[in-house]
Amino acid sequence: MAYRYDEQMQPPEPRRVSDVAITTHEHVFEVDPRLMERWVLQQTFPNWDSLRIMNARGDHLAWMHRHFADSVVAGSEILADIEAEGADAATGAAP
């Protein structure tokens, strides 16, 4: 198996998906690197490593939940709580 530097070190052309996010590989969303240049130096690593990290996200999250989480709260529940607090504040009702 040959390692072709240009194939592995040059990700696909990025596609903008929002004001702050881009995507290169399918299902891989990243903060636009231009927004982070001042604070975080970007590392260059091979395409296969980006895909390896992306494919391991679920396993890593499951491990973190098993070891550190007493419960898992869905983001939609958090948003509903925030919206309810905002509605209560607007009407003067106690939460």
Secondary structure in CASP SS format (residue, H / E / C, confidence):
PFRMAT SS
TARGET T0000
AUTHOR 0000-0000-0000
METHOD secondary structure of the structure
MODEL  1
M C 1.00
A C 1.00
Y C 1.00
R C 1.00
Y H 1.00
D H 1.00
E H 1.00
Q H 1.00
M H 1.00
Q C 1.00
P C 1.00
P C 1.00
E C 1.00
P C 1.00
R E 1.00
R E 1.00
V C 1.00
S C 1.00
D C 1.00
V C 1.00
A E 1.00
I E 1.00
T E 1.00
T C 1.00
H C 1.00
E C 1.00
H C 1.00
V C 1.00
F E 1.00
E E 1.00
V E 1.00
D C 1.00
P H 1.00
R H 1.00
L H 1.00
M C 1.00
E C 1.00
R C 1.00
W C 1.00
V C 1.00
L C 1.00
Q C 1.00
Q C 1.00
T C 1.00
F C 1.00
P C 1.00
N H 1.00
W H 1.00
D H 1.00
S H 1.00
L H 1.00
R H 1.00
I H 1.00
M H 1.00
N H 1.00
A C 1.00
R H 1.00
G H 1.00
D H 1.00
H H 1.00
L H 1.00
A H 1.00
W H 1.00
M H 1.00
H H 1.00
R H 1.00
H H 1.00
F H 1.00
A C 1.00
D C 1.00
S C 1.00
V C 1.00
V C 1.00
A C 1.00
G H 1.00
S H 1.00
E H 1.00
I H 1.00
L H 1.00
A H 1.00
D H 1.00
I H 1.00
E H 1.00
A H 1.00
E H 1.00
G H 1.00
A H 1.00
D H 1.00
A H 1.00
A H 1.00
T H 1.00
G C 1.00
A C 1.00
A C 1.00
P C 1.00
END
